[in-house]
Amino acid sequence: MNILVVGAGMYVTGRHTSGPGSALGSIGELSKTLNIDSITVVSRSESSLNDVIRSRDIINKELNIDVSIEFIALGDDSAYKLQDIISLNRYDCAIVALPDHLHYSFGKLLIENKIHCFFAKPLTATLDGALGLVSLQKKNKVLGMVDFHKRYDEVNLVIKDIINKGDIGLPISVVVEYSQKIEMPTLVFSDWVENTNVFQYLGVHYVDMIHFLTSYKPEKVMAVGTYGILKEKGINTYDSIHATIVWYNNEDSKQKMVTQFSTSWIDPSTSSAMSDQKYTIIGTKGRIKSNQKHRGVEVTTESEGIQSINPYFSKYHGKTYSGYDFKSISQFFTDVNEIMEDNISVDTLDESRPTFKNTLPTSSVLDAVNTSLTDNSNWVYINDLS
């Protein structure tokens, strides 16, 4: 397996963190069991080389392996240079971890070259873009998946089982609160933050999770955004976005569910975790509350103060990386390996994986939220995509 990684930011290399990054860390772990012949990371800037080297060194030391990673700087004409690189090398699959607004153009390039693709969420910022990639993926018979790793969180899987068994009756409402530290828009995404927004970055995770938990389909959306501290800092994007989504039961369209989202990314730097996230599901016979920030582990140090640690997301212990983000990434590479060995076909995975097609309801909600934000917060109706 020859792997291409497009992008070299926090998700790939762990930039701005103390870890090696989810993408490269997971690939390093998988190299123990999968036959990985080459790993190539491409990025626009030559300066990303230092991040790749740092990540590689952490991986090799912690996992006691000797993985090699090639780095190529694409420069300003990134798409043209990438096409040249693809033409000269055989890549079987790729991780796409680019700014949101570049997902469609680079995804199109990779898929047309018959490369299996795994996208950091969201797939694209528009429904038309998502539908276009679905069509290309089917035409070229390659696997396309999105990193909606909350589907692999054991807490959410337990909740899904409770809902499926009918223990809380029919779900009728969900309230989601999700926020992150202000470093995300002002530091981590500073180069392209005005090409995205907090709902596109954070809220989309829980949109997908709600669809995954309930199998309900979105009917209409209304969204309101607020400006404040980020505008004061010269960043033209929302501090917070608040969305109401009405869903319907696929088996009985008269049965509705209402979800309310409050998302922001202006939490103070002194917050005890990068993400503060919780949700409540109310059913006709009960309720479920899940605080996904407080996982039962609190660490206090002189340097960091009080920190709420999530030991289930992505963790290192005893020469091994694991966690639900690792599970999400490893599922893609495992599936690609099975496809390459003719053990499974691409089309069989649409029902059981966060494929491009499977996540279209999430793409439709994101598109509708962005439309409502620019249309005086009016309701936006969503067509059935089945």
Residue pairs with C-beta under 8 A, 6 or more apart in sequence:
1 34
1 35
1 36
1 37
1 92
1 93
1 333
1 336
1 337
1 340
2 36
2 37
2 38
2 40
2 89
2 90
2 91
2 92
2 93
3 27
3 36
3 38
3 39
3 40
3 91
3 92
3 93
3 94
3 95
3 333
4 40
4 42
4 86
4 91
4 93
4 94
4 95
4 110
4 115
5 12
5 23
5 24
5 27
5 39
5 40
5 41
5 42
5 94
5 95
5 97
6 42
6 82
6 94
6 95
6 96
6 97
6 98
6 106
6 110
7 42
7 43
7 95
7 96
7 97
7 98
7 120
8 15
8 41
8 42
8 43
8 45
8 48
8 51
8 52
8 71
8 97
9 15
9 97
9 188
10 16
10 17
10 21
10 188
11 21
11 22
11 23
11 97
11 120
12 21
12 22
12 23
12 24
12 41
12 51
12 55
12 95
12 97
13 20
13 21
13 23
13 24
13 41
13 48
13 51
13 52
13 54
13 55
14 20
14 21
14 22
14 24
14 25
14 51
14 54
14 55
14 58
15 21
15 51
15 188
16 183
16 187
16 188
19 25
19 58
19 314
19 316
20 28
20 54
20 55
20 56
20 58
20 59
20 62
21 55
22 314
22 325
22 326
22 329
23 95
23 97
23 329
24 39
24 41
24 52
24 55
24 56
24 59
24 69
25 55
25 58
25 59
25 314
25 316
25 321
25 326
26 321
26 325
26 326
26 329
26 330
26 333
27 36
27 39
27 67
27 329
27 333
28 59
28 60
28 63
28 65
28 67
28 321
29 63
29 320
29 321
29 322
29 326
29 330
30 36
30 330
30 333
31 65
31 67
32 63
32 65
34 333
34 334
34 337
38 68
38 70
39 67
39 68
39 69
39 70
40 69
40 70
40 71
40 72
40 85
40 89
40 91
41 48
41 52
41 69
41 70
41 71
41 72
42 71
42 72
42 73
42 74
42 78
42 82
42 85
43 52
43 71
43 72
43 73
43 74
44 73
44 74
44 75
44 76
44 78
45 73
46 73
48 71
48 73
49 71
49 73
52 69
52 71
53 71
55 69
56 67
56 68
56 69
59 65
59 67
60 66
60 67
62 316
62 319
62 321
63 319
63 320
63 321
64 319
72 85
74 81
74 82
75 81
79 105
79 106
79 109
82 106
82 109
83 109
83 113
86 109
86 110
86 113
86 115
91 113
91 115
92 115
92 116
92 336
92 340
93 115
93 116
93 117
93 118
93 143
93 332
93 333
93 336
94 110
94 115
94 116
94 117
94 118
95 117
95 118
95 119
95 120
95 329
96 103
96 106
96 107
96 110
96 117
96 118
96 119
96 120
97 120
98 106
98 120
99 189
99 191
99 192
99 195
99 196
100 122
100 124
100 125
100 192
100 195
100 196
100 200
100 201
101 125
101 192
101 195
101 196
103 119
103 122
103 123
103 124
103 125
103 129
104 124
104 126
104 129
104 132
104 133
107 117
107 119
107 123
107 124
107 133
107 136
107 144
108 132
108 133
108 136
110 117
111 117
111 133
111 136
111 137
111 140
111 142
111 144
112 136
112 140
114 140
114 141
114 142
115 142
116 142
116 143
116 144
116 332
116 336
116 339
117 137
117 142
117 143
117 144
117 145
118 144
118 145
118 146
118 147
118 329
118 332
119 144
119 145
119 146
119 147
120 147
121 146
121 147
121 148
121 204
121 205
121 208
122 146
122 200
122 204
122 362
122 363
122 366
123 129
123 130
123 133
123 146
123 356
123 359
123 362
123 363
124 130
124 133
124 363
125 196
125 200
125 366
125 367
125 370
126 363
126 367
126 370
127 360
127 363
127 364
127 366
127 367
128 367
130 356
130 359
130 360
130 363
130 367
131 360
131 363
133 144
133 356
134 144
134 356
134 357
134 360
137 143
137 144
137 346
137 356
138 347
138 357
141 346
142 346
143 332
143 335
143 336
143 339
143 346
143 349
143 355
144 355
144 356
145 331
145 332
145 335
145 349
145 353
145 354
145 355
145 356
146 208
146 354
146 355
146 356
146 359
147 325
147 328
147 329
147 354
148 205
148 208
148 209
148 212
148 328
148 354
148 359
148 362
149 313
149 324
149 325
149 327
149 328
149 329
150 156
150 205
150 206
150 208
150 209
150 212
150 324
151 157
151 208
151 209
151 212
151 328
151 354
152 324
152 325
152 327
152 328
152 331
153 292
153 312
153 324
154 312
154 324
155 290
155 292
155 312
156 209
156 212
156 213
156 290
159 213
159 281
159 288
159 290
160 212
160 213
162 168
162 288
163 171
163 213
163 214
163 281
163 283
163 288
166 285
167 285
167 286
168 281
168 282
168 283
168 284
168 285
168 286
168 287
168 288
169 283
169 284
169 285
169 286
170 249
170 255
170 257
170 283
170 284
171 213
171 214
171 216
171 257
171 281
171 282
171 283
172 256
172 257
172 258
172 282
172 283
172 284
173 257
173 258
173 259
173 260
173 281
173 282
174 210
174 257
174 258
174 259
174 260
174 279
174 280
174 281
174 282
175 259
175 260
175 279
175 280
176 203
176 206
176 210
176 259
176 260
176 261
176 262
176 263
176 277
176 278
176 279
177 262
177 276
177 277
177 278
177 279
178 202
178 203
178 205
178 206
178 261
178 262
178 263
178 275
178 276
178 277
178 278
179 202
179 240
179 262
179 263
179 264
179 265
179 266
179 267
179 275
179 276
179 277
180 202
180 264
180 265
180 267
180 274
180 275
180 276
181 265
181 267
181 268
181 269
181 271
181 274
182 229
182 230
182 265
182 266
182 267
182 268
182 269
183 269
184 201
184 265
184 274
185 193
185 198
185 230
185 235
185 237
185 265
185 266
186 193
186 230
186 233
186 235
189 196
189 201
190 235
193 235
193 237
194 235
194 236
194 237
196 237
197 225
197 237
197 238
197 241
197 370
197 373
198 237
198 238
198 239
198 240
198 241
198 263
198 264
198 265
199 223
199 238
199 241
199 243
199 261
199 263
199 366
199 369
199 370
200 366
200 369
200 370
201 265
202 263
202 265
202 275
203 241
203 243
203 261
203 263
203 369
204 362
204 365
204 366
206 261
206 277
206 279
207 218
207 245
207 261
207 361
207 362
207 365
207 366
208 354
208 359
208 362
210 216
210 247
210 259
211 217
211 218
211 361
211 362
212 354
213 281
214 247
214 257
215 250
216 247
216 248
216 249
216 250
216 257
217 247
217 248
217 250
217 361
217 384
217 386
218 245
218 246
218 247
218 361
218 364
218 365
218 368
218 382
219 246
219 247
219 248
219 256
219 381
219 382
220 245
220 246
220 368
220 379
220 380
220 381
220 382
221 243
221 244
221 245
221 246
221 365
221 368
221 369
221 372
221 379
221 380
221 382
222 243
222 244
222 372
222 377
222 378
222 379
222 380
223 241
223 242
223 243
223 244
223 368
223 369
223 370
223 372
223 373
223 377
224 241
224 242
224 243
224 373
224 377
225 238
225 240
225 241
225 242
225 373
226 238
226 239
226 240
226 241
226 242
227 238
227 239
228 239
228 266
229 239
229 266
230 236
230 237
230 238
230 239
230 266
231 239
238 373
239 264
239 265
239 266
240 262
240 263
240 264
240 265
240 266
241 261
241 263
241 264
241 369
241 373
242 260
242 261
242 262
242 263
243 260
243 261
243 263
243 369
243 372
244 258
244 259
244 260
244 261
245 258
245 259
245 261
245 365
246 256
246 257
246 258
247 256
247 257
247 258
247 259
248 254
248 255
248 256
248 257
249 255
249 256
249 257
267 276
270 305
272 293
272 298
272 305
272 306
272 307
272 308
273 293
273 307
273 308
273 309
273 310
275 292
275 293
275 310
276 293
277 291
277 292
277 293
278 289
278 290
278 291
278 292
278 293
279 289
279 290
279 292
280 287
280 288
280 289
280 290
281 287
281 288
281 289
292 310
293 308
293 310
294 308
295 308
295 309
295 310
295 311
295 312
297 308
297 309
297 310
297 311
298 306
298 307
298 308
298 309
299 306
299 307
299 309
300 306
300 307
301 307
311 323
312 323
312 324
313 323
313 324
313 325
314 321
314 322
314 323
314 324
314 325
314 326
315 321
315 322
315 323
328 354
331 353
335 344
335 349
335 353
338 344
339 345
339 346
349 355
350 357
350 358
351 358
360 385
361 385
364 382
364 383
364 385
365 382
368 380
368 381
368 382
369 380
371 380
372 378
372 379
372 380
